[in-house]
Amino acid sequence: MTLHAFMQGAGKSAIRKISVLLVFIFALSACDRGTPLLLVKAAAAGVPSLAPFFDERSGLGRDAEGVRPQAVHGSLQQGDTPGLYGGTPGLYGGTRQPTVCDVKRLKAFLTDPANRRKAQAWADAVGIDTAGIPGYLDRLTPVLLRHDTLVVNHDYRRGKATPFNSLLQTGIAVLVDERGVPAVKCSCGNPLRRFTGDTNRISVKFEGSNKKWHGYRRSTVVAVRPAPRDMAHLALVDVRDPGRGIDRPVGTTGAQDRTFDAAGRRAVPDVTGTTFAEASRQLAAKGLAAGYAGTERPPDDARVTASDPPAGTALGFGAYVTLSATGGTPGSTSGPPVGPSGGTSSGPATGPSSGTSGSPPGGTSNGTSGGPSKGTSSGPSSGTSSTAGTPSGGSATPPSSPASQPSTTPPASPSSATSSHPPGGGTGTSSSGTASGPPAGSSPPVTASSRAPVTSSAPPPSSDPVTSGAPATSEPASSGPASVAIT
């Protein structure tokens, strides 16, 4: 009765406004409920692809089964995060052991005139022409995944590369590019592109032999965004012996590996007040990984208000430090745009792409290590798994030629605790455009490219005691490569 009286008393105009408002609210609710999750196909370690580019029985590559995924703090990780990838010393080249990724065999297959059509589809998928395949492969580095990793995978169907979102299991062997982004699935030669979707809205489909693997958790799923600059070295963790680290020059297959002690400790630097990107760089210089709470990675220019654990805490190599940050511009990045799998781009892509992304500022840096690296193995932290849109055309150009690959100075001196420590002289830039000065007695690496490389996960710090004091001072970056000292 009261409602009836109210409706009679209210004007027709008011009633129409209320009706429109209710319809709008209901429509929004229905839209939110109906937003679909992105379908992602699971790919288990050791399971053959259904439509591979390369016959998996030919011994192109081999996954490491039984590797346990590492916990992460933040599902979006940068390609130069310390301990993001793993390996096994001597497993890739120069030994009688089965190869994890035979780059020479893949190159021979894709350059064989009999495989011209397949090579064209492969090149289209990564945004290069067929003539650029050898040089592109020469700049890739074999590693083992230490996390269940989201990528844009490709099947070979009807003469074309067919892209699809995929979750690769921990232990799968991949080739990564100079920015640390997965570029090839080793066992089948399938080209990979970076996953650019929302890592928090995915629906993983386990089917056939790719049944849900033991230890799968959404909290261990990551997507990799490119490092801010090309890297000279990758600091890996031995998947069979987490107390041992592996320094691998980018573009090599294992013959030049140097091991370092990853069982010691290093102190968390004081990064309060710096930007999230700069804090990430300083942590990486110590051999630590930057993590974040929640589902969204803070903007690169957000200001860090606290770290967990706090400054001065001793952690192992690759351990996560969760950063709390405030402010910043969503999606803020700096540096040149990235190409198909993390490289610099300047032209249209010729094939399917998962999208392009600007290079984030202030990536990790690397420097000389005065002694064995210290720290326990602890993979990069990440948040929950995510969803992403299907790959769409982006802009990219063929990666630079092999001539642009930097040559680094030799290691400072063999480690007393291990066979050797990671080479020094890595380079890096901060989000503010400054670079740490080189350690005494060291010289920056010589490069043949105007883009100075940085090391992916910063070789372990020196054997000198690490304090929790303020970050190392920096000087304005010059036009040439910068050397960053690890303290």
DADAFEN-V300515 format. One line per field, one symbol per residue. burial: I if it has 24 or more other C-alpha atoms within 12 Angstrom, else O. A space follows every 10 residues. Layout:
burial->???
This chain:
burial->OOOOOOOOOO OOOOOOOOOO OOOOOOOOOO OOOOOOOIII IIIIIIIIIO OIIIOIOOOI IIIIIOIIII IIIIIIIIII IIIIIIIIII IIIOOOOOII IIIIIIIOII IOOOOOOIII IIIIIIIIII IIIIIIIIII IIIIIIIIII IIIIIIOOOI IIIIIIIIII IIIIIIIIII IIIIIIIIII IIIIIIIIII IIIIOOOOOI OOIOOIIIII IIIIIIIIII IIIIIIIIII OIIIIIIIII IIIIIIIIII IIIIIIIIII IIOIIIIIII IIIIIIIIII IIIIIIIIII IIIIOIIIII IIOIIIIIII IIIIIOOOOO OIIIIIIIII IIIIIOOIII IIIIIIIIII IIIIIIIIII IIIIIIIIII IIIIIIIIII IIIIIIIIII OIOIIIIIII IIIOIOOOOI IIIIIIIIII IIIIIIIIIO OIIIIIIOOO IIIIIIIIII IIIOOIIIOO IIOIOOOOOO IIIIIII
